[in-house]
């Protein structure tokens, strides 16, 4: 069970579209590791006391006033203590139900609260799952239709923080801590047995070769039933390297240049992708100076406000899920059912509205 220092608790830190669902599916197949779909629990808790998080994620009520009231009610230390108690209770309830003893929290965008994670659970283990940033960007577009302009703030959405400031925060965190386990997605895809063995050793659990065949471990059904997580994983039954390096064909030169303007070149060096730098130079891509990069990242940080485009993302996600479920029905055919017709109609209407809002925001300069 998890104690108040974070023993028996581990985090996967990564950008979305970096393979974290795959890694959690593999590790969750271990008899000792419970790796449910993305809990988001600590992001939600931090939102109660952090006005910056309130701006980023928004709410249905006046969250600004709620944060002020919470700050009047509790000091920062008291709030952290109460949050730790809640999180430990929630993690342990889930662990008990699963009959396991090590909880793996795989939640995207924990880069927003890295210092708080250290404060709450100083003994928790952290796995930084790295993936070539340009392959991440290519996956954003192929999976979610989020293009490099939206990833760099036009229009502003929570996705705009991921590659622009999230990667730098993870680099800085790993350098400062020194005890973060760093692993590349590419190594999981191409040298899976050795890589998973090393992760298991870091987590102090024995390696089970059956984990590599993650589709047969019994963990996939539980993941499939959840709303969160990458559903594309259920379309593949074994590890493959088909998506490695796809950025060079999936992204246009102007899209790559746009991303590099906000990412720079040091990130690629620090994350272990020096060959990508050489490819980019050969393509004629210009890297920004340190001052240019700092100015652009500051612009992104200063624009942390809710976007009407982002507000549609969750209903679109739900509509897609229900549409997918109706398509999976065999009798009667999905297109002959009212649910199938209705979910397709709602999904298309939402996507059209989102596109129209994005066009309007672009004409207004992303405001």
C-alpha positions in Angstrom: 0.0 0.0 0.0 1.0 3.6 -0.6 2.3 5.6 2.4 2.4 9.3 2.9 5.9 9.6 1.5 4.9 8.0 -1.7 6.4 4.5 -1.3 4.7 2.1 -3.7 3.6 5.0 -5.9 5.1 5.7 -9.4 4.3 8.3 -12.1 4.8 8.1 -15.8 5.6 11.6 -16.9 5.2 12.4 -20.6 3.6 14.4 -23.3 0.3 13.1 -24.7 0.9 10.9 -27.8 4.2 9.6 -26.4 3.3 6.0 -25.9 2.3 6.3 -22.2 -0.8 4.2 -22.7 1.3 1.4 -24.2 3.8 1.5 -21.4 1.1 1.5 -18.7 -0.6 -1.5 -20.5 2.7 -3.4 -20.5 3.5 -2.6 -16.8 -0.1 -3.1 -15.7 0.2 -6.7 -16.8 2.6 -7.3 -13.9 1.0 -9.1 -11.0 2.1 -6.3 -8.6 1.5 -3.2 -10.7 -1.9 -1.5 -10.9 -1.9 0.9 -13.9 -5.5 2.2 -14.6 -6.4 4.7 -17.2 -5.4 8.3 -16.6 -6.5 9.3 -13.1 -5.9 13.1 -13.5 -6.4 13.2 -9.7 -3.5 15.5 -8.8 -4.2 18.0 -11.6 -7.8 18.3 -10.3 -6.6 18.8 -6.7 -4.1 21.4 -7.7 -6.8 23.3 -9.5 -8.5 23.9 -6.2 -5.7 26.1 -4.9 -3.9 27.4 -8.1 -5.5 30.2 -10.0 -3.1 29.5 -13.0 -4.6 26.0 -13.3 -8.0 27.5 -13.1 -7.2 29.7 -16.1 -5.9 26.8 -18.0 -8.8 24.3 -17.5 -11.8 26.5 -16.7 -14.9 25.3 -14.8 -18.7 25.5 -14.8 -18.8 27.6 -11.7 -16.8 30.7 -10.6 -13.5 28.9 -10.0 -11.6 32.1 -9.3 -13.8 32.8 -6.3 -13.5 29.2 -5.2 -9.7 29.5 -5.2 -9.8 32.7 -3.2 -12.1 31.0 -0.7 -9.8 28.0 -0.4 -6.8 30.2 0.2 -8.7 31.9 3.0 -9.7 28.6 4.4 -6.3 26.7 4.3 -2.7 27.6 4.1 -0.6 26.1 1.3 0.9 23.6 3.7 -2.5 22.6 5.1 -3.9 22.3 1.6 -1.0 20.0 0.6 -1.5 17.9 3.6 -5.2 17.5 2.9 -4.5 16.7 -0.8 -2.0 14.1 0.2 -4.5 12.4 2.5 -7.1 12.4 -0.2 -4.8 11.1 -2.9 -3.3 8.3 -0.7 -6.9 7.2 0.2 -8.0 7.2 -3.5 -4.9 5.4 -4.7 -5.1 2.7 -2.0 -8.8 2.1 -2.5 -8.0 1.4 -6.2 -5.0 -0.8 -5.3 -7.1 -2.8 -2.8 -9.8 -3.4 -5.5 -7.2 -4.5 -7.9 -5.4 -6.8 -5.4 -2.0 -5.2 -6.2 0.5 -3.1 -4.2 2.2 -0.6 -6.6 0.1 2.1 -8.2 1.3 3.6 -11.5 -0.3 7.0 -12.2 -0.1 7.7 -15.9 -1.6 11.2 -16.4 -0.7 13.6 -19.2 0.4 17.1 -18.4 1.7 16.5 -14.9 4.5 18.8 -16.1 2.2 21.6 -14.8 2.7 20.5 -11.2 6.1 18.8 -11.0 7.3 20.7 -7.9 4.0 19.8 -6.1 4.4 16.2 -7.0 7.8 16.2 -5.2 6.3 18.0 -2.2 3.4 15.6 -1.9 5.3 12.3 -2.5 9.1 12.7 -2.2 9.6 8.9 -2.3 7.5 8.3 -5.3 9.3 7.0 -8.4 9.1 8.9 -11.7 9.5 7.5 -15.2 10.0 10.1 -17.9 8.8 8.6 -21.1 10.5 10.5 -24.0 9.6 10.4 -27.6 10.9 12.4 -30.6 9.0 15.7 -30.3 8.3 15.8 -34.0 6.8 12.3 -34.0 4.7 13.5 -31.1 3.5 16.4 -33.2 2.8 14.1 -36.2 0.7 11.9 -33.9 -1.3 14.8 -32.5 -2.4 15.5 -36.1 -3.0 12.0 -37.3 -5.0 11.1 -34.2 -6.7 14.3 -33.0 -6.3 16.6 -36.0 -4.4 19.0 -33.9 -1.9 20.8 -36.2 1.4 22.4 -35.4 -0.2 25.9 -35.3 -2.5 24.9 -32.5 0.4 23.2 -30.7 2.2 26.5 -30.8 -0.7 28.7 -29.7 -2.9 29.5 -32.7 -5.5 29.1 -31.3 -4.5 28.7 -27.7 -5.7 25.5 -26.1 -4.1 23.3 -23.3 -2.4 21.4 -26.1 -0.4 24.6 -26.8 1.6 24.1 -23.6 2.7 20.5 -24.2 5.6 20.9 -26.7 6.3 24.5 -26.1 6.9 24.6 -22.3 6.1 21.0 -21.1 9.2 19.4 -22.5 11.5 22.1 -21.0 9.9 21.6 -17.6 10.5 17.9 -17.8 14.1 18.4 -18.8 14.6 20.8 -15.9 12.9 18.5 -13.5 14.9 15.5 -14.5 18.2 17.5 -14.3 17.3 18.9 -10.8 16.1 15.6 -9.3 18.7 13.2 -10.7 16.6 10.2 -9.7 14.1 10.3 -12.6 14.2 7.2 -14.8 14.4 8.3 -18.4 13.3 6.0 -21.2 12.7 6.6 -24.9 9.6 5.3 -26.6 11.8 4.2 -29.4 13.6 1.8 -27.1 10.4 0.2 -26.0 9.4 -0.4 -29.6 12.7 -1.7 -30.8 14.4 -3.3 -27.7 11.3 -4.1 -25.6 12.6 -6.9 -23.4 15.7 -5.2 -22.2 14.0 -1.8 -21.7 11.1 -3.3 -19.7 13.6 -5.2 -17.6 15.3 -2.0 -16.7 12.1 -0.3 -15.8 11.1 -3.2 -13.6 14.4 -3.0 -11.8 13.9 0.7 -11.2 10.4 -0.1 -9.8 11.9 -2.9 -7.6 9.7 -5.6 -9.1 10.7 -8.8 -10.9 10.5 -8.8 -14.7 7.9 -11.2 -16.2 8.5 -11.9 -19.9 4.7 -12.3 -20.4 4.4 -8.5 -19.9 5.8 -7.9 -23.4 2.8 -9.7 -24.9 0.5 -7.0 -23.3 -2.6 -7.9 -25.2 -2.8 -11.3 -23.4 -2.1 -10.2 -19.8 -5.7 -9.5 -18.8 -5.1 -5.8 -18.3 -6.4 -4.6 -21.7 -10.1 -5.2 -21.0 -10.1 -2.9 -18.0 -8.3 -0.2 -19.9 -10.6 -0.5 -22.9 -13.7 0.1 -20.7 -12.4 3.5 -19.4 -13.0 6.8 -21.1 -9.4 8.1 -20.9 -6.3 6.8 -22.6 -5.3 6.1 -26.2 -7.8 3.8 -27.8 -5.5 3.2 -30.8 -3.6 0.7 -28.7 -6.5 -1.8 -29.0 -6.0 -1.9 -32.8 -2.5 -3.4 -32.4 -1.8 -6.7 -30.6 2.0 -6.5 -30.3 4.8 -4.0 -30.2 6.0 -2.5 -33.5 8.2 0.3 -34.8 5.9 1.5 -37.6 5.5 5.0 -36.3 9.1 5.8 -35.6 10.4 8.7 -37.7 7.1 9.3 -39.5 7.4 13.1 -38.8 9.6 13.5 -41.9 6.8 12.4 -44.2 3.7 13.5 -42.1 4.7 17.1 -41.5 5.2 19.8 -44.1 8.5 21.9 -44.0 6.6 25.0 -42.9 4.9 23.0 -40.1 8.3 21.6 -38.9 9.8 25.2 -39.0 6.9 26.4 -36.9 7.4 23.8 -34.3 11.2 24.3 -34.2 10.7 28.0 -33.6 9.1 27.1 -30.2 11.1 24.0 -29.3 14.7 24.9 -30.3 17.5 22.4 -30.7 18.7 21.8 -27.1 15.6 19.7 -26.3 16.5 17.2 -29.0 20.1 16.9 -27.6 18.9 16.6 -24.0 16.3 14.0 -24.9 18.7 11.9 -26.9 17.8 12.7 -30.5 20.9 14.4 -32.0 20.3 12.7 -35.3 17.1 14.7 -35.7 19.0 17.9 -35.4 21.2 16.8 -38.4 18.2 15.9 -40.4 16.6 19.3 -39.7 19.8 21.2 -40.7 20.0 19.2 -43.9 16.4 20.3 -44.6 17.3 23.9 -44.2 15.3 24.4 -41.0 16.5 27.4 -38.9 16.9 27.0 -35.2 15.9 30.0 -33.0 18.5 31.8 -30.8 18.2 31.4 -27.0 16.6 34.8 -26.7 14.1 34.1 -29.5 13.1 30.8 -27.9 12.7 32.4 -24.4 10.5 35.2 -25.9 8.2 32.7 -27.7 7.9 30.4 -24.7 7.0 33.5 -22.5 4.3 34.4 -25.0 2.8 30.9 -24.6 3.0 31.0 -20.8 1.3 34.4 -20.6 -1.7 33.2 -22.7 -2.9 30.6 -20.2 -6.7 31.2 -20.5 -9.6 28.9 -21.6 -10.4 28.8 -25.3 -13.8 28.2 -26.7 -12.2 25.7 -29.1 -10.9 23.6 -26.2 -14.3 23.7 -24.5 -15.6 21.5 -27.4 -12.9 18.9 -27.1 -14.5 16.9 -24.3 -18.0 16.6 -25.9 -16.2 15.7 -29.2 -14.3 13.0 -27.4 -17.5 11.6 -25.9 -19.3 11.8 -29.3 -16.5 9.9 -30.9 -16.5 7.3 -28.2 -20.3 6.6 -28.5 -20.0 6.6 -32.3 -17.3 4.0 -32.1 -19.3 1.9 -29.7 -22.4 2.0 -32.0 -20.2 1.0 -35.0 -19.0 -2.1 -33.0 -22.6 -3.4 -32.7 -23.2 -6.2 -35.2 -27.0 -6.5 -35.1 -28.6 -4.4 -36.3 -26.0 -2.6 -38.4 -24.9 0.6 -36.6 -26.0 2.9 -39.4 -29.6 1.6 -39.1 -29.9 2.4 -35.4 -31.0 5.7 -34.0 -27.9 5.8 -31.7 -25.6 5.3 -34.6 -27.3 8.0 -36.7 -27.5 10.5 -33.8 -23.9 10.1 -32.6 -22.6 10.5 -36.1 -24.7 13.6 -36.5 -23.6 15.1 -33.2 -19.9 14.3 -33.8 -20.0 16.0 -37.2 -21.8 19.1 -35.9 -19.3 19.5 -33.0 -16.3 19.1 -35.4 -17.8 21.7 -37.7 -18.4 24.1 -34.9 -14.9 23.6 -33.6 -13.4 24.3 -37.1 -15.5 27.5 -37.4 -14.4 28.7 -34.0 -10.8 28.0 -34.8 -11.1 30.0 -38.0 -12.6 32.9 -36.2 -9.9 32.9 -33.5 -7.2 32.8 -36.2 -8.7 35.9 -37.8 -8.7 37.6 -34.4 -5.1 36.7 -33.8 -5.7 33.7 -31.5 -7.6 35.8 -28.9 
